[in-house]
Amino acid sequence: MSFKGLLEKADINADIKIYTRKVTLADDATFDLPACKLGLLAVGDDASAEFGEVMVGYDGTIKKGAASTNFVITDTDSKLCVIDGGAFAQIKNTLGSEKTFSVFFIYVT
């Protein structure tokens, strides 16, 4: 079942948005995702096998799904991180050098 189908089945009256970007981040830099009620994020390093998928809650909370070894949901050195930024989630590059990431975020406002 699709994400939209799950929302309809749950009887959620929501506006579903799809957000795609290529984001280049220096080491230790962050990128803020749009604030949402619920979201599903897939992010990956374009030059390596580092990737992860997470669910994002309305308050920026993160729940980890499938991921590579160097993907975490805490601010950890030498990793691709998705962290709680308060009212939104953040992607953080701590892999040691500038990286370009593909970002796919489907979310409800």
Backbone as CSV, one residue per row, in Angstrom:
resi,resn,N_x,N_y,N_z,CA_x,CA_y,CA_z,C_x,C_y,C_z
1,MET,0.837,-1.172,0.000,0.000,0.000,0.000,0.885,1.239,0.000
2,SER,0.471,2.264,-0.719,1.234,3.506,-0.806,1.136,4.295,0.496
3,PHE,2.038,5.273,0.637,2.023,6.172,1.794,0.687,6.905,1.853
4,LYS,0.228,7.402,0.699,-1.058,8.092,0.643,-2.187,7.143,1.041
5,GLY,-2.132,5.892,0.566,-3.140,4.905,0.930,-3.177,4.647,2.421
6,LEU,-2.009,4.583,3.044,-1.957,4.390,4.500,-2.597,5.561,5.231
7,LEU,-2.334,6.785,4.750,-2.927,7.964,5.382,-4.446,7.965,5.221
8,GLU,-4.918,7.612,4.016,-6.355,7.573,3.788,-7.009,6.509,4.667
9,LYS,-6.367,5.357,4.781,-6.904,4.279,5.613,-6.965,4.715,7.076
10,ALA,-5.991,5.503,7.500,-5.950,5.994,8.881,-6.892,7.180,9.083
11,ASP,-7.569,7.620,7.997,-8.512,8.730,8.041,-7.838,10.025,8.490
12,ILE,-6.666,10.263,7.966,-5.944,11.500,8.269,-6.251,12.508,7.168
13,ASN,-6.768,13.647,7.545,-7.036,14.710,6.585,-5.775,15.564,6.517
14,ALA,-4.987,15.372,5.461,-3.674,15.999,5.434,-3.289,16.403,4.023
15,ASP,-2.337,17.283,3.955,-1.759,17.709,2.692,-0.428,16.980,2.530
16,ILE,-0.327,16.104,1.536,0.880,15.311,1.316,1.785,16.041,0.328
17,LYS,3.059,16.177,0.687,4.027,16.865,-0.166,5.219,15.953,-0.425
18,ILE,5.848,16.154,-1.575,7.069,15.423,-1.922,8.180,16.447,-2.133
19,TYR,9.297,16.217,-1.462,10.419,17.141,-1.451,11.653,16.383,-1.926
20,THR,12.257,16.802,-3.023,13.484,16.165,-3.522,14.547,17.230,-3.714
21,ARG,15.772,16.888,-3.366,16.879,17.839,-3.478,18.200,17.088,-3.637
22,LYS,19.162,17.747,-4.249,20.577,17.387,-4.159,21.164,18.419,-3.209
23,VAL,21.798,17.959,-2.149,22.324,18.854,-1.119,23.806,18.575,-0.932
24,THR,24.637,19.601,-1.073,26.071,19.459,-0.820,26.374,20.072,0.544
25,LEU,26.975,19.250,1.409,27.275,19.682,2.773,28.752,19.521,3.080
26,ALA,29.349,20.561,3.647,30.710,20.461,4.168,30.697,19.528,5.374
27,ASP,31.866,19.076,5.804,31.943,18.250,7.007,31.384,19.028,8.194
28,ASP,30.553,18.402,8.980,29.890,18.950,10.166,28.785,19.956,9.853
29,ALA,28.418,20.120,8.585,27.315,21.012,8.220,25.983,20.272,8.295
30,THR,24.891,21.040,8.483,23.558,20.457,8.557,22.643,21.050,7.491
31,PHE,21.572,20.320,7.211,20.530,20.758,6.287,19.192,20.500,6.958
32,ASP,18.355,21.545,7.059,17.058,21.431,7.719,15.996,20.949,6.738
33,LEU,15.255,19.933,7.136,14.113,19.463,6.350,12.882,20.280,6.723
34,PRO,11.877,20.311,5.846,10.660,21.044,6.191,9.989,20.458,7.435
35,ALA,9.382,21.322,8.237,8.614,20.855,9.392,7.403,20.079,8.885
36,CYS,7.000,19.056,9.629,5.897,18.219,9.171,5.179,17.584,10.354
37,LYS,4.010,16.993,10.065,3.286,16.201,11.064,3.792,14.771,11.068
38,LEU,4.174,14.284,9.870,4.677,12.931,9.693,5.417,12.894,8.373
39,GLY,6.564,12.216,8.331,7.304,12.136,7.084,8.120,10.873,6.968
40,LEU,8.452,10.543,5.736,9.329,9.424,5.426,10.477,9.975,4.591
41,LEU,11.706,9.813,5.101,12.898,10.363,4.463,13.812,9.247,3.989
42,ALA,14.311,9.403,2.760,15.400,8.563,2.247,16.509,9.519,1.842
43,VAL,17.719,9.242,2.307,18.860,10.098,1.998,20.069,9.220,1.723
44,GLY,20.883,9.624,0.752,22.080,8.852,0.432,23.193,9.721,-0.096
45,ASP,24.417,9.311,0.166,25.620,9.962,-0.351,25.779,9.545,-1.811
46,ASP,25.830,10.495,-2.727,25.897,10.194,-4.152,27.180,9.469,-4.564
47,ALA,28.244,9.582,-3.767,29.539,9.019,-4.167,29.913,7.735,-3.426
48,SER,29.055,7.275,-2.543,29.371,6.056,-1.790,28.093,5.274,-1.523
49,ALA,28.217,4.255,-0.731,27.067,3.404,-0.419,26.373,3.815,0.873
50,GLU,26.654,5.004,1.388,26.026,5.437,2.643,24.612,5.934,2.374
51,PHE,23.637,5.376,3.094,22.242,5.749,2.903,21.454,5.415,4.161
52,GLY,20.246,5.969,4.237,19.346,5.605,5.315,17.945,6.075,5.040
53,GLU,17.015,5.428,5.709,15.629,5.879,5.659,15.121,5.995,7.086
54,VAL,14.303,7.016,7.312,13.767,7.264,8.647,12.328,7.763,8.556
55,MET,11.608,7.566,9.632,10.315,8.208,9.832,10.578,9.446,10.675
56,VAL,9.885,10.535,10.355,10.052,11.797,11.078,8.717,12.165,11.699
57,GLY,8.719,12.424,12.999,7.509,12.818,13.713,7.309,14.317,13.701
58,TYR,6.140,14.759,14.162,5.771,16.179,14.137,6.719,17.063,14.936
59,ASP,7.405,16.508,15.896,8.292,17.290,16.752,9.762,17.064,16.415
60,GLY,10.038,16.515,15.222,11.414,16.271,14.804,11.979,14.949,15.270
61,THR,11.213,14.154,16.015,11.715,12.857,16.456,11.968,11.948,15.256
62,ILE,12.949,11.089,15.389,13.417,10.245,14.298,13.332,8.776,14.706
63,LYS,12.847,7.940,13.791,12.861,6.483,13.967,13.566,5.887,12.764
64,LYS,14.621,5.133,12.993,15.461,4.594,11.928,14.833,3.378,11.253
65,GLY,14.961,3.331,9.933,14.543,2.184,9.135,15.774,1.505,8.557
66,ALA,15.701,1.097,7.310,16.833,0.460,6.634,17.970,1.476,6.475
67,ALA,19.211,0.995,6.590,20.343,1.915,6.517,21.656,1.171,6.313
68,SER,22.641,1.924,5.816,24.004,1.400,5.724,24.672,1.473,7.097
69,THR,25.848,0.895,7.201,26.570,0.841,8.476,26.887,2.220,9.036
70,ASN,27.223,3.188,8.171,27.631,4.517,8.632,26.489,5.527,8.642
71,PHE,25.272,5.049,8.821,24.107,5.926,8.946,23.561,5.798,10.361
72,VAL,23.372,6.953,11.022,22.886,6.947,12.402,21.839,8.041,12.605
73,ILE,21.110,7.952,13.709,20.124,8.983,14.044,20.540,9.765,15.291
74,THR,21.837,9.820,15.506,22.436,10.640,16.554,23.572,11.434,15.922
75,ASP,24.017,12.482,16.573,25.128,13.294,16.066,26.432,12.568,16.408
76,THR,26.950,11.808,15.444,28.106,10.938,15.653,29.144,11.204,14.582
77,ASP,30.410,11.364,14.981,31.480,11.642,14.033,31.676,10.477,13.062
78,SER,32.075,10.793,11.834,32.367,9.825,10.766,31.131,9.074,10.280
79,LYS,29.959,9.710,10.358,28.708,9.080,9.954,27.858,10.055,9.131
80,LEU,26.908,9.495,8.403,25.810,10.260,7.821,24.718,10.253,8.871
81,CYS,24.334,11.423,9.356,23.416,11.526,10.488,22.105,12.190,10.075
82,VAL,21.018,11.701,10.614,19.745,12.420,10.595,19.382,12.607,12.060
83,ILE,19.212,13.868,12.452,19.039,14.175,13.871,17.794,15.028,14.108
84,ASP,17.321,15.009,15.331,16.192,15.821,15.774,16.657,17.265,15.876
85,GLY,16.066,18.135,15.051,16.439,19.545,15.065,15.457,20.411,15.834
86,GLY,14.627,19.804,16.657,13.622,20.551,17.400,12.258,20.336,16.767
87,ALA,11.805,21.294,15.960,10.508,21.170,15.291,10.635,20.518,13.919
88,PHE,11.817,20.077,13.562,12.075,19.480,12.251,13.263,18.536,12.366
89,ALA,13.511,17.770,11.323,14.681,16.884,11.295,15.802,17.560,10.505
90,GLN,17.032,17.160,10.783,18.203,17.684,10.081,19.051,16.544,9.544
91,ILE,19.624,16.770,8.372,20.646,15.875,7.835,21.982,16.497,8.208
92,LYS,22.892,15.688,8.758,24.204,16.206,9.141,25.287,15.316,8.551
93,ASN,26.260,15.948,7.907,27.402,15.249,7.332,28.565,15.291,8.313
94,THR,28.952,14.146,8.851,30.161,14.069,9.679,31.118,13.035,9.095
95,LEU,31.030,12.824,7.767,31.837,11.793,7.099,33.287,12.216,6.841
96,GLY,33.653,13.455,7.197,35.052,13.865,7.122,35.403,14.776,5.963
97,SER,34.517,14.936,4.992,34.763,15.851,3.870,33.422,16.243,3.260
98,GLU,33.469,17.204,2.347,32.249,17.642,1.670,31.630,16.484,0.891
99,LYS,30.313,16.346,1.000,29.580,15.276,0.322,28.307,15.849,-0.303
100,THR,27.862,15.218,-1.383,26.586,15.563,-2.005,25.608,14.430,-1.745
101,PHE,24.438,14.798,-1.249,23.427,13.825,-0.870,22.172,13.999,-1.727
102,SER,21.562,12.871,-2.064,20.242,12.874,-2.678,19.233,12.749,-1.550
103,VAL,18.225,13.621,-1.557,17.222,13.666,-0.494,15.845,13.463,-1.107
104,PHE,15.090,12.510,-0.565,13.704,12.285,-0.952,12.884,12.264,0.339
105,PHE,11.953,13.207,0.447,11.174,13.354,1.684,9.710,13.496,1.300
106,ILE,8.899,12.545,1.696,7.465,12.631,1.508,6.868,12.894,2.883
107,TYR,6.029,13.939,2.977,5.591,14.341,4.303,4.192,14.946,4.285
108,VAL,3.617,15.040,5.475,2.284,15.555,5.680,2.389,16.859,6.468
109,THR,1.668,17.877,6.005,1.661,19.166,6.724,0.350,19.368,7.435
